[in-house]
Amino acid sequence: MNLEKARFNMIEQQVRPWNVSDERVRQLLAEVPREAFAPAKYRDLAFADIELPLLDDETLARQRGQVMLPPRVQARLLQELRLQGGERVLHVGTGSGYMAALLGRQAASVFTIEIDNAIAAFAQANLQRAGAGNVQVLAGDAAQTAPLPQGPFDAIVLSGSVARAPQHLIAQLAPGGRLLAITGDEPVMRATLVQLQGEGVRLTQPWDCDAPRLMNFPDTPVFHF
């Protein structure tokens, strides 16, 4: 496989047409080698427009939200955050570490939390090889309500879906901070951006997107009649 040609095609045929107009984001995807973060058995699919499982059991990986999201989704999330370089960022759902590596190139510091210890170790090794010195991997459950001692954060992004924007994570935002998550239930999910503005909160849902559920976050209640 011609890696550079595959990377170019990923950016021009998947990412750019998905309204990723920020040249900085597209350049990051050209510079950070996605294939270096993919599990060995899926490396040839690193540039495909699909979710890559991080477990041998592909069905279980999607049920637990333990996948690499498609490159166009990761690029669009990164664009929506509009990082300027000085932010302290929390990333939920480390996975392979690729999204955290991208964030680390646009922020001052990134704390990325992963619930699965083996996947956290895989991500840590990938990030070390990539020289992502401002990214710290935390093993833990971001669905727990206790505030993280590394906060508050200027930006929080979730690599996976939740039923609704988690209030306990919004509470860990610094003044003027923003949280970006994919919320809702299949088949209708939307990117949801929560921004703190003075004493209030601004919520926008700029685009539709489907993603596997992150573990342990509460689901939408089911009503029975």
SULZI-V453720 format. One record per pair of residues at least 24 apart in sequence whose C-alpha atoms are under 6 Angstrom apart, sorted by sequence separation. I is the first residue (numbers start at 1). GAP is how many residues later the second one is. If there is no record, write none. Layout:
I/GAP + I/GAP
//
This chain:
111/24 + 113/24 + 115/24 + 155/24 + 157/24 + 109/25 + 110/25 + 111/25 + 112/25 + 113/25 + 114/25 + 115/25 + 97/26 + 112/26 + 113/26 + 114/26 + 115/26 + 96/27 + 10/37 + 161/50 + 160/51 + 161/51 + 162/51 + 160/52 + 161/52 + 160/53 + 161/53 + 160/54 + 20/56 + 163/56 + 15/57 + 163/57 + 14/58 + 37/59 + 37/61 + 89/64 + 88/65 + 89/65 + 91/65 + 88/66 + 89/66 + 90/66 + 91/66 + 92/66 + 93/66 + 87/67 + 89/67 + 91/67 + 143/73 + 143/74 + 37/89 + 65/147 + 65/148 + 65/149 + 62/150 + 64/151
//
